């Protein structure tokens, strides 16, 4: 029980702290946003996009991100700006970032599918055990903050049900307390597992997307290595390890090999 409480506390603190930006405790006088401020850059980027000035929109969104501002909306808009320039790799990369932060957003999912439809490599994921696949799909229904809240609510409900079961003398109420407590605790455990998966999804430095038009995947981390297959812009993959300027990668179908690191970009650096 002690280990469960400690794990729960760490998970909730980690998830909630990621979702809560620091508040500015000082009150600033109202003024027009500067183009160098985050608000000014966002306004300029949105206007650039409406005017069809997509390279300028990209530059302004990247400046916002460099200032430490991160949100699913920013990555989504950045992905749209890249998509309008037919930079499919960059579009897929930023739609994936947006989806990691807001997995339930239908616009993100729709545009992600549009971008993936333009990629050349159609890779079918390897079959997973049905329970693993179900847990993966469950974790994708919320971000880490949502799962933290779910876990907290279920833990409180389980505690209340245990109290009811202990203090009441009526058999019917004891049954309600018992079965409610068991159900809430199971959901609490599922929320912990799904929440940890969501945290990994939102922070993993192993996920990446190919941004070059084409790249040869080799049998060893060397230009003299044997070519195994060729991948193209927009393909999603997992980085297993890095060695000098090379990365060992694994595809969703299980195939793996080595490629030059400059040909890909990680979701989270």
SULPEQUI-V497003 format. One record per residue. N is the residue number from 1. PSI is psi in radians with two decimals (* if undefined). D_LAST is the distance of its C-alpha to the last C-alpha in Angstrom with 2 decimals. Layout:
n: [N	N]
psi: [PSI	PSI]
d_last: [D_LAST	D_LAST]
This chain:
n: [1	2	3	4	5	6	7	8	9	10	11	12	13	14	15	16	17	18	19	20	21	22	23	24	25	26	27	28	29	30	31	32	33	34	35	36	37	38	39	40	41	42	43	44	45	46	47	48	49	50	51	52	53	54	55	56	57	58	59	60	61	62	63	64	65	66	67	68	69	70	71	72	73	74	75	76	77	78	79	80	81	82	83	84	85	86	87	88	89	90	91	92	93	94	95	96	97	98	99	100	101	102	103	104	105	106	107	108	109	110	111	112	113	114	115	116	117	118	119	120	121	122	123	124	125	126	127	128	129	130	131	132	133	134	135	136	137	138	139	140	141	142	143	144	145	146	147	148	149	150	151	152	153	154	155	156	157	158	159	160	161	162	163	164	165	166	167	168	169	170	171	172	173	174	175	176	177	178	179	180	181	182	183	184	185	186	187	188	189	190	191	192	193	194	195	196	197	198	199	200	201	202	203	204	205	206	207	208	209	210	211	212	213	214	215	216	217	218	219	220	221	222	223	224	225	226	227	228	229	230	231	232	233	234	235	236	237	238	239	240	241	242	243	244	245	246	247	248	249	250	251	252	253	254	255	256	257	258	259	260	261	262	263	264	265	266	267	268	269]
psi: [-0.70	-0.75	-0.67	-0.76	-0.76	-0.77	-0.71	-0.79	-0.78	-0.75	-0.82	-0.74	-0.73	-0.82	-0.78	-0.64	-0.54	-0.55	-0.23	1.84	2.62	2.36	2.52	2.02	-0.21	2.54	2.11	2.52	2.55	2.31	2.82	2.38	2.40	2.60	-0.40	-0.19	2.83	-0.78	-0.74	-0.70	-0.71	-0.75	-0.75	-0.73	-0.73	-0.69	-0.71	-0.76	-0.79	-0.58	-0.02	0.23	1.23	-0.68	-0.67	-0.65	-0.76	-0.81	-0.72	-0.70	-0.69	-0.62	-0.66	-0.79	-0.69	-0.44	0.03	0.13	2.15	2.31	2.79	-0.60	-0.73	-0.82	-0.62	-0.84	-0.66	-0.73	-0.70	-0.69	-0.71	-0.72	-0.68	-0.36	0.14	0.47	1.39	-0.69	-0.84	-0.61	-0.86	-0.74	-0.84	-0.51	-0.64	-0.68	-0.78	-0.73	-0.63	-0.61	-0.43	1.31	-0.31	-0.11	2.11	-0.58	-0.74	-0.81	-0.74	-0.83	-0.54	-0.77	-0.65	-0.77	-0.76	-0.53	-0.37	-0.07	2.69	-0.56	2.01	1.64	2.13	2.25	2.52	2.61	2.40	2.73	2.45	-0.66	-0.71	-0.76	-0.69	-0.73	-0.67	-0.78	-0.65	-0.77	-0.50	-0.09	-0.28	2.82	3.13	-0.60	-0.75	-0.72	-0.56	-0.75	-0.75	-0.79	-0.73	-0.76	-0.78	-0.63	-0.71	-0.71	-0.72	-0.73	-0.74	-0.68	-0.66	-0.72	-0.76	-0.76	-0.59	-0.65	-0.42	2.66	-0.25	2.26	-0.70	-0.71	-0.62	-0.68	-0.76	-0.79	-0.73	-0.93	-0.59	-0.74	-0.76	-0.82	-0.80	-0.65	-0.65	-0.77	-0.65	-0.78	-0.72	-0.66	-0.65	-0.82	-0.81	-0.65	-0.73	-0.66	-0.70	-0.70	-0.76	-0.69	-0.66	-0.27	-0.07	2.31	0.21	-0.36	2.41	2.94	2.44	2.26	-0.20	2.74	-0.76	2.61	2.42	2.31	2.21	2.90	-0.28	2.78	1.17	2.55	-0.37	-0.01	2.72	2.33	2.17	-0.89	3.00	2.36	2.77	2.97	2.35	-0.12	2.30	2.51	3.04	2.34	2.11	-0.72	2.86	2.53	1.93	-2.09	0.30	2.66	2.34	2.22	2.76	2.30	2.96	-0.40	0.02	-0.26	2.57	2.89	-2.99	2.46	2.79	2.35	-0.50	-0.26	-0.10	2.91	2.33	2.63	-0.79	2.15	*]
d_last: [35.88	34.42	31.32	30.89	31.21	28.68	26.09	26.85	26.52	23.10	21.81	23.42	22.20	18.52	18.74	20.86	18.97	15.78	18.08	20.16	19.17	21.11	24.47	26.10	29.35	31.09	32.88	32.50	35.37	35.01	34.24	32.92	29.13	28.14	26.19	23.73	23.29	20.85	23.96	25.33	22.26	22.14	25.88	25.70	23.03	25.23	28.27	26.71	25.96	29.53	30.95	29.18	27.28	24.05	22.45	23.17	21.79	18.44	18.48	19.40	16.87	14.04	15.88	15.95	12.21	11.99	14.67	12.68	14.39	12.83	15.25	16.20	18.77	16.61	14.34	17.67	19.44	16.81	17.11	20.87	20.91	19.22	21.61	24.54	23.75	23.59	20.01	19.65	16.38	14.58	16.82	16.04	12.25	12.82	15.74	13.81	11.45	14.79	16.51	14.21	15.09	18.66	19.88	23.51	23.37	25.72	24.83	21.19	22.58	25.24	23.13	20.66	23.82	25.09	22.06	22.14	25.88	25.29	23.30	25.50	24.32	25.85	24.59	26.32	24.58	26.42	28.90	27.95	30.42	31.65	30.67	27.06	26.93	28.57	26.17	23.14	24.94	25.85	22.33	21.38	24.16	22.48	19.27	18.90	21.06	23.75	23.94	24.16	27.06	28.67	28.58	30.08	32.81	33.72	33.95	36.25	38.29	38.68	39.83	42.31	43.62	44.24	46.12	48.19	48.99	50.08	52.22	53.95	57.13	57.31	56.43	54.88	52.52	51.62	50.73	48.57	46.81	46.32	44.94	42.81	41.30	40.59	39.01	36.87	35.69	34.72	32.72	31.14	30.04	28.69	26.73	25.22	24.21	22.89	21.08	19.26	18.33	17.12	14.94	13.40	13.04	11.40	8.84	8.73	6.11	9.32	9.90	9.77	12.35	14.58	14.92	17.85	21.34	22.09	21.00	23.16	22.12	24.00	25.61	24.25	21.57	24.01	25.32	28.59	27.40	29.13	27.71	27.33	26.30	24.63	21.78	21.30	19.05	17.63	17.88	15.53	14.92	13.60	12.34	14.91	14.45	13.77	16.66	16.75	15.83	16.20	14.51	16.80	16.27	18.25	19.53	20.84	24.32	23.62	23.81	21.59	21.39	19.58	18.05	16.65	12.88	13.42	14.83	11.78	8.44	5.98	6.63	3.79	0.00]
